[in-house]
Amino acid sequence: MKVYLIGFMGSGKSFLGRQLAAQLDMDFYDLDDQIEDKTGLPISKIFERFGEGFFREIEKNVLHDTATLDKGIISTGGGAPCFFDNIAWMNQQGLTVYLQTDPQLLA
């Protein structure tokens, strides 16, 4: 089974994802880390040099690469569910979990 963690930036997707993966003896995947590995650039530089549209295309492609996984805990970027068909696609691929976080904590 694949579990996609979604939520606002700073909601704990990566932190909780690592813990959950360890408890379930599953691999953990952080899409932002995979995007940085694939491009050789930090996310901030991708936005700065190429813009959000370019970043969202790469994000979608890296997300869709998870289709080949049998199982895993996958932390998405905060905006990933909002673009293209990403949320529907994640729902078809596995379980999508929204980490609801108190707005004061996010601030």
VEXMISE-746789 format. One line per 8 residues: number of its first residue (from 0); their letters; for each residue x, y, z of N, C-alpha, C. Coordinates in Angstrom, 2 decimals, m for minus. Layout:
N
NUM	a	X:Y:Z:X:Y:Z:X:Y:Z ~ ...
END
This chain:
107
0	mkvyligf	0.84:m1.17:0.00:0.00:0.00:0.00:0.89:1.25:0.00 ~ 0.44:2.25:m0.70:1.10:3.56:m0.69:0.23:4.54:0.09 ~ 0.89:5.33:0.91:0.20:6.37:1.69:0.82:7.70:1.30 ~ m0.02:8.59:0.78:0.40:9.93:0.39:0.00:10.90:1.48 ~ 0.98:11.59:2.04:0.71:12.59:3.08:0.63:13.96:2.44 ~ m0.48:14.65:2.68:m0.67:15.99:2.14:m0.99:16.93:3.30 ~ m0.75:18.21:3.08:m1.03:19.21:4.09:m0.20:20.44:3.81 ~ m0.47:21.49:4.58:0.25:22.74:4.41:1.74:22.56:4.69
8	mgsgksfl	2.54:23.44:4.12:3.96:23.47:4.42:4.12:23.67:5.93 ~ 4.94:22.84:6.53:5.15:22.93:7.97:4.18:22.12:8.80 ~ 3.33:21.33:8.16:2.33:20.55:8.90:2.90:19.24:9.45 ~ 4.14:18.91:9.11:4.76:17.71:9.66:4.75:16.51:8.74 ~ 4.52:16.71:7.46:4.44:15.58:6.52:5.72:14.75:6.53 ~ 6.85:15.40:6.44:8.12:14.66:6.40:8.44:14.05:7.76 ~ 8.27:14.81:8.81:8.56:14.32:10.16:7.70:13.10:10.50 ~ 6.39:13.27:10.35:5.48:12.17:10.68:5.61:11.02:9.69
16	grqlaaql	5.90:11.35:8.44:6.08:10.31:7.42:7.23:9.38:7.76 ~ 8.34:9.95:8.21:9.49:9.12:8.60:9.13:8.21:9.78 ~ 8.42:8.77:10.75:8.01:7.98:11.92:7.06:6.85:11.52 ~ 6.08:7.18:10.71:5.11:6.19:10.26:5.79:5.08:9.45 ~ 6.68:5.47:8.56:7.39:4.48:7.75:8.19:3.53:8.63 ~ 8.85:4.07:9.65:9.63:3.23:10.56:8.72:2.26:11.32 ~ 7.58:2.76:11.79:6.66:1.91:12.55:6.05:0.81:11.70 ~ 5.82:1.10:10.42:5.19:0.13:9.52:6.21:m0.67:8.72
24	dmdfydld	7.50:m0.42:8.97:8.58:m1.08:8.24:8.42:m0.90:6.73 ~ 8.23:0.36:6.35:8.07:0.73:4.94:9.10:1.78:4.59 ~ 9.35:1.95:3.31:10.25:3.00:2.85:9.53:4.34:2.89 ~ 10.32:5.41:3.12:9.79:6.76:3.14:10.35:7.52:1.94 ~ 9.49:8.27:1.28:9.88:9.07:0.12:9.40:10.50:0.33 ~ 10.31:11.45:0.19:9.97:12.86:0.28:10.07:13.44:m1.13 ~ 8.94:13.86:m1.70:8.95:14.33:m3.08:9.84:15.54:m3.28 ~ 9.89:16.45:m2.31:10.77:17.61:m2.46:12.23:17.18:m2.55
32	dqiedktg	12.63:16.21:m1.72:14.00:15.70:m1.80:14.26:15.06:m3.15 ~ 13.29:14.33:m3.66:13.46:13.66:m4.95:13.55:14.67:m6.09 ~ 12.78:15.76:m5.98:12.85:16.82:m7.00:14.23:17.47:m6.98 ~ 14.74:17.73:m5.79:16.08:18.33:m5.67:17.15:17.39:m6.21 ~ 17.02:16.10:m5.93:17.97:15.12:m6.46:17.92:15.06:m7.98 ~ 16.71:15.08:m8.52:16.53:14.98:m9.97:17.07:16.20:m10.71 ~ 16.88:17.37:m10.14:17.27:18.61:m10.82:18.66:19.10:m10.42 ~ 19.13:18.65:m9.26:20.40:19.14:m8.75:20.30:20.55:m8.19
40	lpiskife	19.08:21.01:m7.95:18.85:22.37:m7.45:17.91:22.33:m6.24 ~ 18.11:23.25:m5.29:17.12:23.37:m4.22:15.80:23.90:m4.79 ~ 14.72:23.57:m4.13:13.39:24.00:m4.59:13.35:25.51:m4.80 ~ 13.92:26.26:m3.88:13.89:27.73:m4.00:14.56:28.20:m5.29 ~ 15.65:27.56:m5.69:16.34:27.95:m6.92:15.53:27.58:m8.16 ~ 14.81:26.46:m8.10:13.96:26.08:m9.23:12.90:27.15:m9.46 ~ 12.24:27.58:m8.37:11.24:28.64:m8.47:11.87:29.94:m9.01 ~ 13.03:30.28:m8.46:13.70:31.53:m8.82:14.12:31.55:m10.29
48	rfgegffr	14.69:30.46:m10.75:15.23:30.42:m12.11:14.20:30.11:m13.19 ~ 13.26:29.23:m12.85:12.37:28.71:m13.89:10.89:29.00:m13.66 ~ 10.53:29.39:m12.45:9.14:29.72:m12.15:8.33:28.54:m11.64 ~ 7.16:28.88:m11.14:6.31:27.87:m10.52:5.79:26.85:m11.52 ~ 5.44:27.28:m12.72:4.91:26.34:m13.71:5.87:25.20:m14.00 ~ 7.14:25.55:m14.17:8.18:24.54:m14.41:8.29:23.60:m13.22 ~ 8.30:24.17:m12.01:8.39:23.35:m10.80:7.22:22.38:m10.72 ~ 6.01:22.87:m10.98:4.82:22.01:m10.85:4.85:20.85:m11.86
56	eieknvlh	5.41:21.08:m13.04:5.55:20.00:m14.02:6.51:18.92:m13.49 ~ 7.64:19.35:m12.95:8.59:18.39:m12.39:7.95:17.66:m11.21 ~ 7.26:18.40:m10.36:6.60:17.81:m9.20:5.62:16.72:m9.63 ~ 4.83:17.02:m10.66:3.87:16.03:m11.16:4.58:14.79:m11.67 ~ 5.66:14.99:m12.42:6.39:13.85:m12.97:7.00:12.98:m11.87 ~ 7.59:13.62:m10.86:8.17:12.87:m9.74:7.07:12.16:m8.96 ~ 5.96:12.81:m8.77:4.81:12.16:m8.11:4.38:10.93:m8.89 ~ 4.24:11.06:m10.19:3.79:9.94:m11.02:4.81:8.82:m11.06
64	dtatldkg	6.07:9.13:m10.80:7.09:8.08:m10.71:6.81:7.13:m9.55 ~ 6.04:7.57:m8.56:5.73:6.69:m7.42:4.76:5.58:m7.81 ~ 4.22:5.63:m9.00:3.32:4.57:m9.46:4.02:3.21:m9.47 ~ 5.33:3.23:m9.64:6.08:1.97:m9.71:6.33:1.35:m8.34 ~ 6.05:2.08:m7.28:6.27:1.56:m5.94:5.17:0.59:m5.55 ~ 5.55:m0.49:m4.88:4.54:m1.41:m4.35:3.93:m0.85:m3.07 ~ 4.81:m0.23:m2.26:4.34:0.34:m1.00:5.31:1.43:m0.58 ~ 4.85:2.27:0.32:5.71:3.33:0.84:4.88:4.46:1.42
72	iistggga	5.55:5.26:2.22:4.96:6.48:2.77:5.57:7.62:1.97 ~ 4.73:8.45:1.37:5.18:9.49:0.46:4.72:10.86:0.97 ~ 5.69:11.70:1.28:5.41:13.07:1.71:5.40:13.95:0.46 ~ 4.31:14.65:0.24:4.20:15.53:m0.92:4.51:16.96:m0.52 ~ 4.75:17.81:m1.49:4.89:19.23:m1.22:3.52:19.81:m0.88 ~ 3.51:20.91:m0.18:2.25:21.52:0.25:1.28:21.83:m0.87 ~ 1.79:22.21:m2.04:0.92:22.56:m3.15:0.61:21.42:m4.10 ~ 1.25:20.29:m3.93:1.12:19.18:m4.88:m0.33:18.77:m5.17
80	pcffdnia	m1.20:18.67:m4.17:m2.56:18.22:m4.45:m3.39:19.23:m5.25 ~ m2.92:20.46:m5.33:m3.71:21.55:m5.92:m3.53:21.71:m7.42 ~ m2.61:20.99:m8.02:m2.29:21.20:m9.43:m2.54:19.93:m10.23 ~ m2.86:20.15:m11.50:m3.12:19.07:m12.45:m4.19:18.15:m11.87 ~ m4.01:16.88:m12.03:m4.95:15.90:m11.49:m4.34:15.18:m10.29 ~ m3.38:15.84:m9.61:m2.58:15.16:m8.60:m3.39:14.53:m7.47 ~ m4.39:15.23:m6.95:m5.14:14.66:m5.82:m5.94:13.44:m6.27 ~ m6.58:13.51:m7.42:m7.31:12.35:m7.92:m6.36:11.20:m8.21
88	wmnqqglt	m5.21:11.53:m8.77:m4.22:10.50:m9.09:m3.74:9.81:m7.82 ~ m3.43:10.59:m6.77:m2.99:10.00:m5.51:m4.08:9.11:m4.91 ~ m5.32:9.57:m4.99:m6.43:8.78:m4.45:m6.57:7.45:m5.17 ~ m6.25:7.41:m6.45:m6.31:6.17:m7.22:m5.14:5.24:m6.90 ~ m4.02:5.82:m6.54:m2.80:5.04:m6.31:m2.72:4.43:m4.92 ~ m3.37:5.04:m3.96:m3.26:4.55:m2.59:m4.14:5.37:m1.66 ~ m3.73:5.45:m0.43:m4.46:6.19:0.59:m3.86:7.58:0.71 ~ m4.70:8.61:0.65:m4.24:9.99:0.80:m4.70:10.49:2.17
96	vylqtdpq	m3.74:10.99:2.96:m4.04:11.45:4.32:m3.69:12.92:4.43 ~ m4.67:13.71:4.82:m4.47:15.15:5.03:m4.09:15.38:6.49 ~ m2.94:16.00:6.70:m2.51:16.34:8.05:m3.02:17.74:8.38 ~ m4.10:17.79:9.12:m4.69:19.06:9.50:m3.89:19.63:10.67 ~ m3.46:20.85:10.51:m2.60:21.49:11.51:m3.22:22.81:11.94 ~ m3.09:23.10:13.21:m3.60:24.35:13.76:m2.91:25.52:13.07 ~ m3.69:26.50:12.57:m3.10:27.64:11.89:m2.06:28.40:12.72 ~ m2.25:28.46:14.04:m1.27:29.14:14.89:0.07:28.42:14.88
104	lla	0.04:27.11:14.81:1.27:26.34:14.74:1.98:26.57:13.41 ~ 1.19:26.65:12.34:1.78:26.89:11.01:2.43:28.26:10.93 ~ 1.81:29.24:11.59:2.35:30.61:11.56:3.66:30.65:12.30
END
